Amino acid sequence: MTVPIAIIGTGIAGLSAARALQDAGHAVHLFDKSRGSGGRMSSKRSDAVALDMGAQYFTARDRRFVNEVQRWQSNGWAEQWKPQLYNFKSGQLTPSPDEQIRWVGTPRMSAITRALLDDLPVEFGCRITEVFQGTQHWNLLDADGGNHGPFSHVIIATPAPQATALLAAAPKLASAAAGVKMDPTWAIALAFDKPLDTPMEGCFVQDSPLDWLARNRSKPGRDTTLDTWVLHATSAWSKAHLDLPKEAVIEHLHGAFAELLHSAMPAPSFSWRTVGSTRAHRAAMNSACWPTPTWACSSVVTGASPAGWKVPG
């Protein structure tokens, strides 16, 4: 009997690893504490619209990743996003065109991870709390006391704080994960019945509570009924205001958006708030039980998928 490989996490790194391993003839089994796949590339859905609240786009520099993204494009899972970009600094808003190729999932970011998941065996809503090694193989323990295994290897493709708790059997890896600094980032979405009077579709922001904003409906395949915007606050502002009520966070960032545009702004027809996290570290590790280095990306996915392919074999 072939002993499968366990993969904890169904973000882009975990799923890329799963596909690469399956293509190489290995059996895999995935686990995720969430209700669906995506990780930082998951999308939030309301009755009105779907929104990319986490990763806003991704770039492809590694040749293998470029080839993979082109395959996604041919399958209709991804498309280039060519926004009219601006910079905001010292109160001034200026155009900021560049040559960077940016990609998004279509019709939402999570479309890529859903397509990669396809028919892979997965258990959602299953929070793994412990990874332990027997005489020959690895086993997993979940929050409800369930035991999963045996597995020949375990890949941990989760944020560093979650990975730390799962790496007790590998102290050096646990220490590396524990050293990863991750800060909170408030993200809100605003939707307007009437389009805002600006050509801007993306903006890198300085000297403001905001760090980034995007016109979500400018991305290919998105619903254009409402003028939808996703705003990310800076880590510093988010940390200082982590305990603010939802309404206060939205009010503050809505005001910062109006200040950026130098104009009065209507009240949104609906709004959404969530909190994510950013990073300050990248790690590369090699063991029978290893994490994939997905901690190096925040609102942009650049390294997670290649990391998913670099699993020791």
N, C-alpha and C positions, 0 to 999 in steps of 0.2 A: 504494500500500500504506500502511495506517495504521501509523505507528510507535508501539509501545506505550509505556506509562509503567512504569518499574521501581519496585517497592516492596520495600525491604529490611526485613524484620520482619513477623511475622504475629500481633502482639498486637492489642489492641483498636483502637489508633490506626491501625496499618497496614491492618487489615481494613476499618475504617470508611472510610478514605480510598479503598481499593480499590472498595468498594461505591458510594460517592458518585461516583467517577470513571466507573465502569462505567454507572451510571444516567444519567450525563450524556453517554454515547456514546463514552467513551474506552476503548481497549484497555489492559489492565494485565497485568503479570506479577510475581508475588511470589517472594521468596527468603527462606529462613530456615535458620540453621545447626542448629536443633533438629530433632528427629524429628517434631514436630507443632506445631500452632498454640497460641497462648494467651499467651505472654509471662508477665507477672506474673499473668495469670488462668489459667495452666495448673494442672492438678490432678495429684496424685501418686496412683498406683493400686498397691495390693498385692493379694495373693490374698484379703485379708479385706474391704477397703473402699477407697473413693476419698476423698481428702482435699484440701481447699483449703489449700495450704501458703503461697501467696503472698497475692494480694489477697483480703481476707476478705469484702468486700461493696463495693457501689458506690452512689453517690447521684446524683441527676439534678436539676440546677437550671436548666440551659440549656433553653429551651422546645423547641428542636429535638431535644435529647437525650431530654427527657421523652417526646416523641412517638415517638421510636425505641424507647425502653424499653417503652412500652406496646405497640408492635408485637411486640417480643420476647415480652412476656407473653402476648399473644394467640396466638402461635405455640408457646407452651409452653417457651420457652428460658429464661425468667426469672420470678422470683416475689419478692414482698416477704418479707423476713425480719424478724420482730418479736420479737427476743430480749428476755429479762429481763436488763437491763443493770445492772451494778454498777460502782462506783469503789472502788479500793483505794489508800489514802493513809495514811501514818503508822501503819501496822499495822491500820487499821480498814477493814472492808468494808461499804459502804453501798449500798443501791439507788440507781440513777441513771436513772430513766425520762426519756425525752425525746420530742419530736414528730418527730424525723428519720425520713424514709422511707428504708429501706435495702433494696437489691435484691441478689439473688444469682442466678447461673445455676442452672438445674435440668436434670438432677439433680446437676450439679457446675458450678463456675465456668467451666470450659473449654467447656461446652456452647454458650455464646454464640459464642465464636470459631469453633468447629467449624461452627456453623450459618451464620455469616457467610461462612466460607470456601467452603462448598458446592462449586461446580464451578469456582471461579476457578483459573486456571493458576498452579501453585506448584511450586517446587523446594525440598523439604526436605533437610536434611543438606548444604546448600550454603552454606559460609561465604564471604561476599564480603569480600575483603581490600582491594580498590582500586576506586575510581570515577574514571574519567578521560573527558575530553571530546575528541572528534575534531573534524573540521572542521565537522560539522553536528549530530552526535548524541553521546549518552553511551554508554559501554560499561562493563561490570563485569568484574572479574577475580576468580576464586575461589581458594581455598587450594590447589587441585589444579592450578592453571595454566589452567583453562578460561576462555574468553572468552564473555561474554554481551552481546548487543546486536544492533542499535542500539536506543536508547531516546530518546524526545523529552525526557523529564524523569526525574529520580530522586528518590524520596521515601525518606528514611532514618528509619525508625521503630524505632530500637533504643535501648538505654540509652546515655547520653552517652559513656562510655569507648569503646564500640564505634563510636559515630558519629564521634568525633574522628579516628580512623584513616581513616575513609572520606571525610573532607572536605578532603583535601589540595588539591583543585581549587577550594575556596572558603575561603580563609584566614580571613576574618572569621567565618564559621560555625564553622570548626574551633576558633578561639580561644574562641568562646562556649561550645562544647561542652566544651573542655578546662577551662573555669572552673567547670564543674558539679561540686559536691562530692557524692560518693555514698559512704555508709558501709555496712559489712556489717551484716546482721541475721541472727542465728541463729533458725531456726524449727524446732520439734520437734512431733511428733504423738504422743499417748499414747492407747491404747485399753484400756478396762477391761471385763472380762466382766460385772461387776456395776456398775450405775450409781452414780456418786458421789452422796452424800447432800447435794445442794445444788440450789436452784432456779436458780442462776446459769447464764446461757447466753452471756454476753459480759461482758468486764470491761476497763476502762481502768485501767492499773496505774501507780502512782508509788512511789518509794522502795523499789524492788525490782529485781533483775536482769530481771524481766519488764516488758514494755511493754503487752502485749495478750494476751488469751486468749479462745477461743471454743469453745463446745460444738458441734462440727461437725455432729453428728446432729440438732441443733435446727433446722438450716436445711431448708427445704422440699425434698422429693424425695430426702433422704439416707437411706442404709441405717441402721436403728436397732438392728441386732443387737448391736453393741458401743457402749459409751459413749465416743465419740471426742472428743478435745480437741486443738486446735491452739494452741500457745504461741509467741509472738514475744518474743524478748529485746530489751532496749534496744540501741541502736547502740553506746553506750559500753561496755556489758558485752560485747557481741559482739566489738568491736574488741580489747578487752583479753584476750579468750579465744579469739581466732581460730584458734590452733593447738592447742586442746584436742582430744583424741581424741573420737570420736563418743560413746562410753559416758560420758565425763566431762561433756560438754555436757548430755546427757540427765539424768544424775544431779543436776547442779546445778539445772537448771530444774525438774525433778520436785520437788526439795526446796523451791524457791521457791514452787511451786504449793501444796504441802502447808502451807507457812507462811502463805500467803494465806488458805487455808481454815481455818487454825487447827485442823488435825486430822491424824492419821496417815493415810497414803494407801497403798493396796495397790500392789504392783508391777504395772505395765501388762502386759497379755497380749502386746502388741507396741508398738514405738516406731519413730519415723522422724525423721531429722534432715536439714536442708538449710540452705543459706545463701543469702540474697537481698541486696538493697541498698535503701537509702533515699535520699532526695534533699534538696536544699536550694536548688533553683533552678527557675525556669520561664522559658522563652524563646519568643519569637514571631519568626519569620524569614521572609523572602520572597526566593526565588531560583529559578532553573530546577532547581537541585539543593538541596533543603532537607530539614532534619530536622523531624519533627513533635515538638512539645514534650511528650513523655511522661515527662519526668524529674521532674515535680512531684508524683508520687504514690508512696506506699509501700504500706501494707497496705490502703489504701482507694483505689479508682479513682474519681476525680471529674472529671478534665480530659482524659483520654486520648481518649475518643471524640469530643467536640467538636473537639479538636485535629485529629483525623483528617479532619474535614469542612472545616477552614479551610485547605485547600491552595490556593495561588494558581492561578487559571485564566486 
